[in-house]
Amino acid sequence: MTTPQATPSRRHVIAGMATGLATGSVGAARRIPRAFPPGFLWGAATSGHQTEGNNTSSDMWLLEQCRPTIFDDRSGDACNSLDLWPADLALVRSLGLNAYRFSLEWARIEPERGQFSVAMLDHYRRIVEACHVHGLAPIVTFNHFTTPRWFAAAGGWTNRQAPELFGRFCDRAARALADGIVHATTLNEPDLLPLLNWRLRPQPHSKLRDMLAVAAVACGTPKFCAANMANDEDIAVMTPLLIAGHKAGRAAIKAARSTLPVGVSLAVQDDVAVGRDSIRDLKRAEVYAPWFEAARDDDFVGVQNYERMYIGAHGTTAAPAGVRLGYSGQDNDPASLGAVVRYVHAQVQKPIIVTENGLNTPHDADRADYIPAALAGLHDAIADGVPVRGYVHWSLLDNFEWSSGYGPKFGLVAVDRASFRRSPKPSARLFGTIAQANAL
C-alpha cells in the first residue's frame, strides 16, 4: 500500500526485517532486535457469537433469520468453538503467544431476563482456568456486541434500564469468574455506530430499518435494537446509556475483585485532516471524546484500529491519489496503529492494550507484511513513552464477521466450514516468532 506517510520500499524493509528474524537469515541476525517491554502481552482474539455457534437466544441470531436482513450469511455453527475451545487455546499456545482474548455470551448466561445459567458460567470458568494451564493471560470482554434477545426486544441500549441490567449481568459473571481474569473489558467498540456514520461508503439504512422492524414484530415489541445495528435516530440515545452501562459494569466487576484491571475497548480510526477547513476535530469530538471522558477512571484503554480515514470540509472523503486501498476498500496502512495509540494516550493518559488490530485479506502474504509493519509503529510509540501493555491480533480464526458473513478473512488460522479443522497460516507462525522473541 502506497501512502503519503509510508513508502512501499520502507514498509517492505520493515516487513523483511521481521521475516528475516523468523527465518534466521544472516542479514536479520546482524540487526539489534527491537525489544518490547518485559511482560508484554502477545495475544489473539475471538468473540463468542462469531466463533461459538448456535447462539440461538441472542439478538443477532434472530436478525440473521429475518427477511429482509442485511446479513450475507447466517452464523449457524460458526467455528464450533463452544465445543472446540480447547483446540483454540492449544492453537494460541502452540503459536508461542501468552494471552487470549475472548468474550462472554450474555445470551447464554442470561437467556431469559433474571434467569442465570450456572452451567454456562461454569463453562466460561473452565476456559479461564484452562488459559492459566496453557500459560495464557485471559483478557475477557463481558459484552462483545451481542445481547440476549429479551434485552434487544426491550429496546436494547435505548432502554433506560439497560445500564442497570448490564450491571446486574456483570455482577453475576464477575462473582463467578473475576478471580481468574487478568484484564477485563466491559464493552467492545461501543463507539462503533457513531463511527460508522462518518464512513465514506453508504450504509443500507432502509434495509436495516426493515430488518429491525421485522424483528420487533417477531418479538411482539415496539422496538428491537442491537448494540451494533440500530436506526440513526437511536444512536444519540444509546451513547449516554452505553457509557452508563460501562460504568455500572466496571463497578460490578471491581466489587467482585477490586484489583482486577478493567477498561473499555474503543474503535479508533487514524483520522487525517484534509484541507484547511477539515472537520476532523468535529468527528473526534462526536465519536471519541465522550468515551475518552468515561475512560479516565478506567485502569487501561483497549484500542482497536484497522484503517486510516480522510476528513475534509464536509466529512469523510476519498483517499488521496496514489493510496493503494486494502481488500475492505479502505486505507489499511499499518502505520495507523502507532498514530492511533499515540492519539488515545494523549487524550486519556492511561495505559493501553491493543485489543484488536489486523487485516482483512484472502492473501496471507499481505497479512505477513502487515503484522511486523504495524508492530514497528507500535514499538516506536512505546519507545517514545506511550505505556502500551500488549498487542492482541484480530483474529485467531477466520470467523463470522457480522453482516458480512464468512466472506472477510481476518484470521491467523483458517477454518474449514464443514469439518471445523483449524489450519494455521504462515502469518500465524511469523506472529508467534515475534511474540516468542518479544522483539522485532
PLY file of the C-alpha trace (Angstrom):
ply
format ascii 1.0
element vertex 440
property float x
property float y
property float z
element edge 439
property int vertex1
property int vertex2
end_header
0.00 0.00 0.00
1.40 3.35 -1.03
0.56 6.20 1.31
1.82 9.72 1.91
3.40 8.53 5.17
4.94 5.16 4.33
6.53 4.28 1.02
6.43 0.68 -0.23
10.21 0.34 -0.05
10.35 1.34 3.62
7.49 -0.92 4.55
8.96 -3.88 2.72
12.24 -3.32 4.54
10.44 -3.37 7.90
8.47 -6.48 6.98
11.63 -8.13 5.67
13.43 -7.47 8.93
10.77 -9.34 10.90
10.57 -12.14 8.34
14.32 -12.45 8.40
14.22 -12.73 12.17
11.66 -15.51 11.87
13.71 -17.44 9.30
17.12 -16.78 10.84
18.57 -15.01 7.81
22.13 -13.74 8.11
21.10 -10.13 7.45
18.47 -10.14 10.17
20.84 -11.84 12.63
23.18 -8.86 12.43
20.48 -6.42 13.45
19.78 -5.49 17.05
16.24 -6.68 17.88
13.71 -4.01 18.72
12.63 -5.35 22.08
9.20 -4.86 23.64
8.83 -4.30 27.40
9.21 -7.29 29.75
5.86 -8.95 30.40
4.35 -7.59 27.19
1.11 -9.36 26.29
1.01 -11.08 22.91
-2.40 -12.45 22.10
-5.05 -13.39 19.59
-8.74 -12.58 19.91
-12.10 -14.21 19.34
-15.65 -13.33 20.31
-18.49 -15.56 21.37
-21.10 -15.10 18.66
-18.53 -15.03 15.91
-16.96 -18.36 16.85
-19.09 -20.38 19.27
-22.08 -21.15 17.03
-25.80 -21.67 17.60
-26.21 -18.66 19.85
-29.96 -19.01 19.49
-31.06 -16.82 22.41
-29.19 -13.77 21.10
-30.38 -10.70 19.23
-28.04 -11.44 16.30
-29.41 -14.93 15.76
-32.90 -13.51 15.26
-31.69 -10.73 12.95
-29.88 -13.29 10.81
-33.14 -15.19 10.32
-35.26 -12.13 9.48
-36.40 -11.39 5.96
-35.34 -8.90 4.85
-31.95 -9.00 6.56
-28.68 -7.20 5.98
-26.71 -10.37 6.80
-24.94 -12.08 3.90
-24.84 -15.36 5.87
-26.30 -16.89 9.00
-23.83 -17.67 11.76
-25.04 -21.25 12.22
-22.33 -23.40 13.77
-19.78 -20.58 13.32
-16.39 -22.17 14.18
-18.00 -24.58 16.66
-15.84 -23.08 19.39
-18.48 -23.75 22.02
-17.19 -27.34 21.80
-13.76 -26.79 20.27
-12.49 -24.06 22.59
-9.78 -26.40 23.97
-8.39 -26.68 20.43
-8.44 -22.88 20.12
-6.47 -22.46 23.34
-3.99 -25.11 22.25
-3.52 -23.21 18.98
-2.84 -19.94 20.76
-0.26 -21.59 22.96
1.34 -23.51 20.08
2.00 -20.22 18.33
4.00 -19.03 21.32
1.54 -16.35 22.45
0.93 -15.56 26.11
-2.58 -14.05 26.06
-6.03 -14.92 24.75
-8.92 -12.51 24.42
-12.44 -13.94 24.34
-15.92 -12.80 25.29
-18.76 -13.97 27.48
-22.07 -14.54 25.73
-24.66 -12.71 27.79
-27.44 -14.54 25.90
-26.11 -17.90 27.05
-25.60 -16.81 30.66
-28.95 -14.98 30.99
-31.13 -16.41 28.19
-34.28 -15.04 29.82
-34.43 -11.95 32.00
-33.38 -12.83 35.53
-32.64 -16.50 34.71
-28.91 -17.13 35.00
-27.26 -20.34 33.84
-24.83 -21.78 36.36
-23.77 -24.31 33.73
-22.71 -21.58 31.28
-20.87 -19.64 33.97
-19.04 -22.89 34.76
-18.28 -23.27 31.04
-16.59 -19.87 30.85
-14.81 -20.53 34.13
-13.28 -23.65 32.59
-11.96 -21.52 29.72
-10.42 -19.03 32.15
-8.81 -21.84 34.15
-7.53 -23.55 31.00
-5.91 -20.30 29.89
-3.77 -20.39 33.02
-2.91 -24.05 32.44
-1.65 -23.08 28.95
0.26 -20.08 30.29
-2.16 -17.61 28.68
-3.44 -14.42 30.30
-7.25 -14.37 29.92
-8.42 -11.00 28.59
-12.19 -11.23 28.94
-14.76 -8.99 27.27
-18.02 -9.05 29.19
-20.06 -7.95 26.17
-18.91 -8.17 22.54
-21.95 -6.55 20.85
-24.47 -9.40 21.15
-27.14 -9.25 23.84
-29.97 -11.57 24.86
-33.00 -11.38 22.62
-35.15 -10.22 25.53
-32.77 -7.27 26.09
-32.91 -6.16 22.44
-36.69 -6.64 22.38
-36.96 -4.23 25.31
-35.20 -1.55 23.24
-31.63 -2.69 23.84
-29.35 0.22 24.69
-32.18 2.72 24.13
-33.90 1.32 27.22
-33.34 3.47 30.33
-33.00 0.27 32.35
-30.17 -1.01 30.14
-27.24 0.15 32.33
-28.79 -1.46 35.41
-29.48 -4.70 33.53
-25.94 -4.83 32.19
-24.51 -4.06 35.60
-26.50 -6.93 37.08
-25.14 -9.29 34.42
-21.57 -8.13 35.07
-22.08 -8.63 38.79
-23.21 -12.22 38.35
-20.48 -13.03 35.82
-17.69 -11.33 37.79
-18.58 -13.10 41.02
-18.15 -16.39 39.15
-15.11 -15.54 37.03
-13.19 -12.46 38.17
-10.65 -14.26 40.33
-9.02 -15.83 37.25
-9.24 -12.96 34.75
-6.08 -10.93 34.07
-7.70 -7.98 32.24
-11.40 -7.25 31.72
-13.20 -5.02 29.25
-16.84 -4.17 29.77
-17.93 -3.40 26.20
-16.48 -3.94 22.75
-16.46 -0.89 20.45
-19.44 0.91 22.00
-18.49 3.88 19.78
-18.95 1.84 16.60
-22.29 3.22 15.38
-21.29 6.90 15.63
-18.05 5.93 13.90
-19.84 4.15 11.06
-21.94 7.25 10.44
-18.74 9.00 9.42
-17.70 6.38 6.89
-17.49 7.17 3.20
-19.39 4.19 1.85
-23.17 4.27 2.29
-24.88 2.06 4.83
-28.03 0.06 3.97
-30.27 2.22 6.16
-33.66 1.25 4.67
-32.94 -2.49 4.71
-31.56 -2.21 8.23
-34.72 -0.40 9.35
-36.91 -3.05 7.74
-34.94 -5.88 9.38
-35.25 -4.33 12.84
-38.97 -3.77 12.29
-39.47 -7.45 11.38
-37.55 -8.49 14.50
-39.74 -6.23 16.64
-42.88 -7.83 15.22
-41.44 -11.30 15.83
-40.90 -10.39 19.49
-44.21 -8.55 19.88
-42.47 -5.34 20.90
-42.45 -1.77 19.56
-38.63 -1.53 19.27
-35.87 -4.05 18.67
-32.39 -2.57 18.89
-28.91 -4.12 18.82
-25.64 -2.61 20.00
-24.08 -2.73 16.54
-27.27 -2.40 14.47
-29.65 0.44 15.22
-31.54 3.16 13.40
-29.89 6.57 13.07
-32.28 8.29 15.46
-31.40 5.81 18.21
-27.63 6.36 18.21
-27.67 9.62 20.18
-29.90 7.97 22.79
-27.67 4.90 23.02
-24.33 6.61 23.65
-25.04 8.00 27.15
-26.73 4.75 28.16
-23.77 2.72 26.90
-21.46 4.97 28.91
-23.63 4.46 31.99
-23.59 0.73 31.27
-19.82 0.73 31.07
-19.59 2.47 34.43
-22.13 0.11 36.00
-20.29 -2.90 34.61
-16.94 -1.58 35.78
-18.29 -1.01 39.29
-19.76 -4.51 39.42
-16.52 -6.13 38.26
-14.47 -4.08 40.72
-16.87 -5.00 43.53
-16.15 -8.67 42.82
-12.38 -8.11 42.68
-11.04 -4.63 43.29
-7.56 -5.39 41.93
-8.74 -6.61 38.52
-7.79 -4.09 35.79
-10.94 -3.00 33.94
-11.27 -0.94 30.77
-13.32 -0.50 27.61
-12.28 -1.35 24.04
-12.80 1.51 21.57
-12.77 1.55 17.78
-10.45 4.36 16.72
-9.52 5.27 13.16
-6.40 7.17 12.18
-8.19 10.37 11.14
-6.24 12.61 8.78
-7.34 16.21 8.26
-7.65 17.12 4.57
-7.60 20.82 3.70
-7.76 23.94 5.83
-11.47 23.53 6.64
-11.34 19.89 7.69
-13.91 18.87 10.29
-11.72 16.08 11.65
-11.86 17.55 15.15
-15.67 17.54 14.98
-15.60 13.83 14.26
-13.26 13.25 17.18
-15.48 15.29 19.48
-18.62 13.39 18.44
-17.24 9.85 18.29
-14.35 9.54 20.72
-14.49 12.39 23.25
-17.44 11.04 25.30
-15.67 7.71 25.68
-12.32 9.24 26.50
-14.02 11.09 29.34
-15.69 7.88 30.54
-12.37 6.00 30.39
-10.50 8.42 32.63
-11.49 6.31 35.65
-10.54 3.03 33.95
-7.33 1.10 34.56
-6.49 0.92 30.85
-8.00 1.63 27.44
-8.43 -1.04 24.78
-7.56 0.34 21.34
-8.93 -1.28 18.19
-7.62 0.06 14.90
-7.79 -1.13 11.31
-7.72 1.85 8.99
-6.93 5.45 8.19
-9.74 7.81 7.23
-9.51 11.18 5.50
-11.74 14.00 6.75
-12.36 17.10 4.65
-14.64 20.10 5.00
-17.81 18.04 4.53
-16.86 14.84 6.31
-15.13 11.66 5.19
-13.59 11.96 1.77
-11.77 9.65 -0.63
-8.16 8.72 -0.02
-5.64 10.84 -1.92
-4.49 9.75 -5.36
-1.79 7.13 -5.15
-3.01 5.47 -1.96
-3.48 1.77 -2.52
-6.68 0.66 -0.81
-6.96 -2.63 1.01
-9.35 -5.50 0.39
-12.00 -3.75 2.50
-11.87 -0.66 0.31
-10.14 1.45 2.96
-6.61 2.64 3.58
-5.25 -0.13 5.83
-1.80 1.40 6.23
-0.21 -0.36 9.24
1.26 2.97 10.37
-2.28 3.82 11.52
-1.88 1.74 14.66
1.05 3.69 16.07
-0.63 7.00 15.26
-3.86 5.99 17.00
-2.11 4.65 20.10
-0.31 7.99 20.48
-3.54 9.93 19.99
-5.56 7.91 22.51
-2.91 8.06 25.18
-2.53 11.83 24.75
-6.26 12.18 25.38
-6.75 9.74 28.26
-3.32 9.36 29.91
-3.98 5.71 30.70
-2.08 2.53 29.82
-3.16 0.97 26.54
-3.73 -2.57 25.36
-4.22 -3.04 21.63
-7.22 -5.35 21.93
-7.75 -5.62 18.16
-5.67 -4.96 15.08
-5.43 -6.91 11.87
-6.09 -7.10 8.15
-9.00 -8.45 6.14
-7.42 -10.18 3.17
-7.63 -13.53 1.38
-3.89 -13.20 0.71
-1.99 -14.24 3.80
1.28 -12.83 2.45
-0.28 -9.39 2.84
-1.05 -10.16 6.48
2.51 -11.36 6.99
3.70 -7.98 5.67
1.16 -6.06 7.72
1.88 -7.50 11.17
5.56 -6.53 11.55
4.93 -3.14 9.94
2.13 -2.37 12.41
4.26 -3.60 15.30
7.15 -1.39 14.19
4.95 1.68 14.59
3.71 0.39 17.92
7.27 -0.14 19.11
8.15 3.43 18.11
5.25 4.72 20.21
6.41 2.66 23.19
9.96 3.94 22.75
8.55 7.47 22.88
6.92 6.76 26.24
3.40 5.53 25.42
2.59 2.83 28.01
1.36 0.01 25.78
0.91 -3.21 27.76
0.05 -5.63 24.98
-0.98 -6.39 21.41
-3.87 -8.74 20.61
-4.35 -9.65 16.96
-7.80 -9.86 15.41
-8.48 -12.55 14.87
-7.35 -16.00 15.85
-9.78 -17.65 13.42
-11.45 -16.89 10.14
-14.90 -16.44 11.66
-18.37 -14.94 11.25
-17.95 -11.23 10.54
-21.44 -9.95 11.36
-23.44 -8.70 8.36
-20.56 -9.58 6.02
-20.87 -13.23 6.98
-17.99 -15.56 6.24
-16.51 -13.54 3.38
-13.92 -11.45 5.28
-10.69 -13.21 6.27
-9.01 -11.70 9.33
-7.78 -14.96 10.84
-4.31 -16.18 11.63
-5.91 -19.61 11.33
-8.17 -20.87 8.53
-11.27 -22.86 9.49
-12.84 -25.47 7.24
-16.56 -24.67 7.18
-17.58 -28.35 7.04
-15.11 -30.13 9.31
-14.08 -27.14 11.51
-10.46 -28.17 11.00
-8.09 -25.38 12.05
-5.09 -24.69 9.80
-2.55 -22.05 10.93
-1.42 -19.72 8.15
2.19 -18.61 7.61
1.31 -15.24 9.20
0.44 -17.07 12.42
3.92 -18.57 12.60
5.50 -15.21 11.85
3.48 -13.53 14.60
4.35 -16.31 17.02
8.06 -15.94 16.29
7.87 -12.22 17.08
5.93 -12.94 20.29
8.39 -15.58 21.47
11.30 -13.23 20.88
9.35 -10.33 22.43
11.07 -8.31 19.74
11.07 -7.36 16.08
0 1
1 2
2 3
3 4
4 5
5 6
6 7
7 8
8 9
9 10
10 11
11 12
12 13
13 14
14 15
15 16
16 17
17 18
18 19
19 20
20 21
21 22
22 23
23 24
24 25
25 26
26 27
27 28
28 29
29 30
30 31
31 32
32 33
33 34
34 35
35 36
36 37
37 38
38 39
39 40
40 41
41 42
42 43
43 44
44 45
45 46
46 47
47 48
48 49
49 50
50 51
51 52
52 53
53 54
54 55
55 56
56 57
57 58
58 59
59 60
60 61
61 62
62 63
63 64
64 65
65 66
66 67
67 68
68 69
69 70
70 71
71 72
72 73
73 74
74 75
75 76
76 77
77 78
78 79
79 80
80 81
81 82
82 83
83 84
84 85
85 86
86 87
87 88
88 89
89 90
90 91
91 92
92 93
93 94
94 95
95 96
96 97
97 98
98 99
99 100
100 101
101 102
102 103
103 104
104 105
105 106
106 107
107 108
108 109
109 110
110 111
111 112
112 113
113 114
114 115
115 116
116 117
117 118
118 119
119 120
120 121
121 122
122 123
123 124
124 125
125 126
126 127
127 128
128 129
129 130
130 131
131 132
132 133
133 134
134 135
135 136
136 137
137 138
138 139
139 140
140 141
141 142
142 143
143 144
144 145
145 146
146 147
147 148
148 149
149 150
150 151
151 152
152 153
153 154
154 155
155 156
156 157
157 158
158 159
159 160
160 161
161 162
162 163
163 164
164 165
165 166
166 167
167 168
168 169
169 170
170 171
171 172
172 173
173 174
174 175
175 176
176 177
177 178
178 179
179 180
180 181
181 182
182 183
183 184
184 185
185 186
186 187
187 188
188 189
189 190
190 191
191 192
192 193
193 194
194 195
195 196
196 197
197 198
198 199
199 200
200 201
201 202
202 203
203 204
204 205
205 206
206 207
207 208
208 209
209 210
210 211
211 212
212 213
213 214
214 215
215 216
216 217
217 218
218 219
219 220
220 221
221 222
222 223
223 224
224 225
225 226
226 227
227 228
228 229
229 230
230 231
231 232
232 233
233 234
234 235
235 236
236 237
237 238
238 239
239 240
240 241
241 242
242 243
243 244
244 245
245 246
246 247
247 248
248 249
249 250
250 251
251 252
252 253
253 254
254 255
255 256
256 257
257 258
258 259
259 260
260 261
261 262
262 263
263 264
264 265
265 266
266 267
267 268
268 269
269 270
270 271
271 272
272 273
273 274
274 275
275 276
276 277
277 278
278 279
279 280
280 281
281 282
282 283
283 284
284 285
285 286
286 287
287 288
288 289
289 290
290 291
291 292
292 293
293 294
294 295
295 296
296 297
297 298
298 299
299 300
300 301
301 302
302 303
303 304
304 305
305 306
306 307
307 308
308 309
309 310
310 311
311 312
312 313
313 314
314 315
315 316
316 317
317 318
318 319
319 320
320 321
321 322
322 323
323 324
324 325
325 326
326 327
327 328
328 329
329 330
330 331
331 332
332 333
333 334
334 335
335 336
336 337
337 338
338 339
339 340
340 341
341 342
342 343
343 344
344 345
345 346
346 347
347 348
348 349
349 350
350 351
351 352
352 353
353 354
354 355
355 356
356 357
357 358
358 359
359 360
360 361
361 362
362 363
363 364
364 365
365 366
366 367
367 368
368 369
369 370
370 371
371 372
372 373
373 374
374 375
375 376
376 377
377 378
378 379
379 380
380 381
381 382
382 383
383 384
384 385
385 386
386 387
387 388
388 389
389 390
390 391
391 392
392 393
393 394
394 395
395 396
396 397
397 398
398 399
399 400
400 401
401 402
402 403
403 404
404 405
405 406
406 407
407 408
408 409
409 410
410 411
411 412
412 413
413 414
414 415
415 416
416 417
417 418
418 419
419 420
420 421
421 422
422 423
423 424
424 425
425 426
426 427
427 428
428 429
429 430
430 431
431 432
432 433
433 434
434 435
435 436
436 437
437 438
438 439
